[in-house]
Amino acid sequence: EGGNGLPFNKVVEIVVANAENLKEIESEWEYVGNIIQKIQAAEDADQSSDDFFLETFSSIDAATQCVYGVLKDNKNKRVVVVFRGSTDLSTRDWQTNLSAQLEGMKTPKLLKDSLKGKLKKRVLVHRGFYNYIFNNKRAKGDQRYDMILNDIKPFVEQGYKIYVTGHSLGAALSSLLAFKLAGSDKSWIPKPVTCISYASPMVGTDGFRTAFTLLEQMGHIRYLRVNNDADTVPTIPPFSLGLKRRLMKHVGINLRLSDDSFILSHPNSNGWGFVNAVRNSVLKPVWSVLKYHSLQTHEDRMDAQKERLQHMNLDDLYANEELFGTPKTSLCG
């Protein structure tokens, strides 16, 4: 158990050494190049980059299964699962995005005694996202969820925490994985599980939000959902497909970025219900989706607010009663 993988500074060396080849296949090379420059600058300023390791990068059967990586951060004692966002039509990513029917996801064991009615057995979530991790009929061998458990378990040493992240499709997958891990009764999974996502679409119905919020109240999960104010993707799907349509809901603390400011909110925030409903509507400029959905715009806006954001942490945000409030939803929805 334990041990380390490929040091992250070696990963950077490999990328830099192959920069010319990568330029030919990477459509957003300018942005990737800027990221590499930032990493190199951070390494020059702080030799502790030797404490960051790439443990797993799973792109096997990428045409039919989601792609993820596992990092180990010995400096901050974190094991990080990262999901890739949607790529081109050669994969199942877009089929997954569009499969917006509902799927029953088993209620996590740590929640069953605290919920009522149908929620004791299942919560309803986006079928495409759920199947991509937990029930992929095209998977050869283990499901991604089982692979991820096997990949992270050896590195979750004493005092380490689990973080999950992703962008767009990857953000939706990170939400479901974090929910599953946070509600698990496996003794080796430390709580809270932390999820930080970017530009996530909606992943579940009101019952999913009820269960998710309960995990937050129990201290088992922390979730910061970051998005740009003019991005269309976080507004979809507004409702599920199929015969029985349900409204879809967001979860977690939302950091909504604009050009010169940001707003923090949570589904429990007093007075934010109607405001968030309007903000999450699809009445946004569709032609701007590429700009405002990109990771680069998220990063630029967060850099612009760095002085304010760096003084915040998730524990303080969850302790803020005005932000986190009290649940407004029934435990039997």
N, C-alpha and C positions, 0 to 999 in steps of 0.2 A: 504494500500500500504506500501511498504518498509518492515521493519522487517528482521529477520534473521532466518536461518535454523539451521542445526546441525554444531556446531563449528568444525573446521577441526582437532583440537587437540583431540577431542572426537572420530572422525573418526579413527585417528591413534590408539587410545586406543583400539577401537573395533577390528581393524585389528591385533594388537599385541596380544590381548587376544585370538584371534582365529588363531594364527599363525600355530599351528600344523595341524589344519584341512585344512587351506589354502595350506599348503605344498603338501597335497595329491591331490589337484585339479589344482594347478597352475604349469604349466610346466616350467615357468621361475621364479621360486620362488627366486633363488639367486639374480636376478636383482631386483625383487620386494622388497626383504629383504634389499638390499642396499639403495633403495629409502626410505624405512621406516626409516632406520638409519639416513639418511640425514635429513629427516623431523624432527626426534626427536632431532637431534643436533641443527637444526635451532630453534626449540622451546625452547631448553635450553638456547640458546644465546639471544633469542628475544621473550619476552612474548606477543608481538603483534600478535602472531599466533591466538589469540582469535578473531582477526579481519577477519579471513577467514572462510567462511561457505559453506557447501554443501546444496544447495537449492532443487535440483532435481536430481534424477538418474532414467532415464526412460529406463527400459529394458523390459517393457510390450510387449508381442508378439515379443520377440527378434529373433524368428525363421524366421519372415517375415519382420521385420522393423529394421531400424538402431538404435543403442544404443547411447545415449548421456547423459551428465550430465550438470548441471548449477551450477556454483560457484559464490559467491559474495565476493569480496575483498574490505572491508571497509577501509583498510589502503591506497590503491592506487585508490580507487573509480572506481572499474571495476566490470562488470558482465561478466563472462566468460562461453562460451558454448564450451564443449569438446565432440568430436565425437570419438567413439571407432573404431579401425581399424578392419581388417578382422579377423575372428575367424575360427572355424572348419566348416565342410561341413553340419552341422546340421542347419545352417542359410542360408539366401539368399545372404550373403556377396559375395561369389565367383561368383554366378550367376550375381550379380550386376556388379562386376569387368569386367566380360567377355561380358556384353551387350554393346558393343562399337559402336553401331549404333548411328546416330545423332538424337537429339530431339530439336525441336524449343522451346526455353525458351523466354517468353515474355520479351521484352526490358524494363528495369526498368523505371519508370515514369520520373525520374529526367534526363534521357538521351535522351528521344525521340526527343526533339526539337534540339538536337545537333548532331544527326546522320542522315544519308541519306539512300535512297533506302530501301532494305529489313531490314536493321539494325534498322530502326525506329520501326519495329514491333517485330522482334525476333533476337536472337543470337542462333547459333548452338552449342550444348554441348553434352557430353557423355550421352546417354540415360539411362544407368543403374544408374549412379550417380544422375542424375536429378530425375528419378522416385522414388528413395529411399527416397528423402525428400519431393518432391512436388506432385507426381502423382503415389503413390503406390497402385496398384489395389487390393492388398491383405490386405491393411490396414483396421482394424476394427475401424471405427470412423474417427476422424480427421487425416489429414496428419501430418507428423512430423513437417513440417514447421509451421503449425498453432499451434501445441502443443508448439513448442519452443517459438513462439511469446507470447503465454499465460503464459509460464513459466518465461520469462525474464521481461516482462513489469512491474510487481509489484516491481521489484528490481532496475529498472533504475531510480534512484532518481536524483535530481538536481546535476549536476557536474559529474555524473558517465558516463563512456564510455563502449562500448560493445567490447569484444574481443572474437575471435573464433579460435579454434585450433583443431588439430587432427593429427594422424599418418597414412600414407598409404591410405587406403580407407577413413579413417576419415579425412585425409588431403584434399582429393578431395571434400568430403562433406562440409568441412569448407570453401573451396574456393567458392563454389556455394552459400552457406548461406551468407557469408560475402558480396558477389556481390549483392545478392538480398536485403539485409538490407541496404547496402550503397546507393543503387539506389532508395530506397523507399521514398515516400513523407510523410510517417507517421511522425507527428510532435514530437512524443515521442522518436524516434530513433535518438540518438545523432551522429554527424559526427565529425571526421572520425570513421568508423568502422575499427578495426584492426584485421588482420588475421595473425597468425604465424603457419605455417604448417611444417610437417616433412615427407619427402619421398613421396611427392605427385605424383601420375601419372598425365598425361595431361587430362584436363577436357573440352576443347573447341577448336574451330577452330580459324582462323585468325580474324573473325568478333567478336568473344567473346573477344579476346585479345584487339581489337580496343576499344570495349565498356569498358572493364575493365581499360585500360590505361587512357581513358577519365575520368573515376571516380577518378583515382589517381590524374590526373591533376586538377580536380575540388576540390580536398581536401576531398573527401568523403570516401576514403578507403586507408588504408596502408596495404601492404602485404609483409611479409618476408617468403620466401619459402626456407626452410633448407633441404639440402640433402647431402649425402656422395658421393664422386666422383666416386666410383666404384659400386654404387647401380644401379641395372638394372630397378627397378620399375619406377623411374622417367622418363625413356626413353619410356614408353609405355602408351597408344597405340600410335605408330608413326602416324597412320592414322585411320580414322573411318572405320567401317565395313558397308556393305550394297552396293547398286547399285552405289550410288554416293559417292565415297570415297574422303575425304578431309584430308589434313594434320592437325594434332593436334598441338596445341601450348601451351607453358607455359606462365604464367603471373607473375607479381610482381617482387620484388627484390629477387634475388637468392643468398643465402649464401651457397656456395659449399665448403664442408669440406674435407680436406685430413688429413693424419696422422700428419703432422707438420705445416700446414698452412690453409688458406682459401682464397677464391676468391669471390668478390661481383660483380654482374652484373644485368642488367635489359634489357628487349627486346629493349629498346631505346638506350642502351649504344652504343656510337660511336665505330664502328669496331668490335662489339661483335656478330653480326648476324651469320656469317659463323662459328665462333668459337663455339658459343652455339649450333648451329645445329650439329656440330661434337660431342660435349660433350653429347648432348641429343640423340645421335644415340644408337641403340640397340647393338652396337659392344662392349659389355662389358662382363667380365667373369661371365657367368651365375652361375657357381658353387660357387661364392662368395656372392650370393644374400642374403642368410640368415644372414651372418655376417654384411654386409654393409647396409642392410635394417633395422636392429634391432635398436630400440630406444636406447639401451645401447651404441652402437657404436657412435650414434649421440651425446649422452650425454658425453661420454668419450672425444670425439674430441672437443666439445665445452668447456669442463672443461680445456683441454690442452691450449685453446686459450682465457681463461677467462680474462687475463690481457689486451688483446687487445680489446676483444668484449665488456667488461663492460664500456668502454669509448665511445661506439657508441650508438646512438639512431635513431629511424626511421625518426624522423623529420629532423635530420641532413642529413641522407642518401637521403631523397627525395629532400632536398635543394641542393644536389650536382649535378650540371648540367652535369658534366662528367659522372656520374653514371646514372642519370635519363634521361638526354638528352631531345630530342624532338621526338614526334611520327613520325614513318616512314611509318605508314599504313594509307590507305585511310579511311575516315569516311563512305564510302558507300560500303565497302567490304562485 
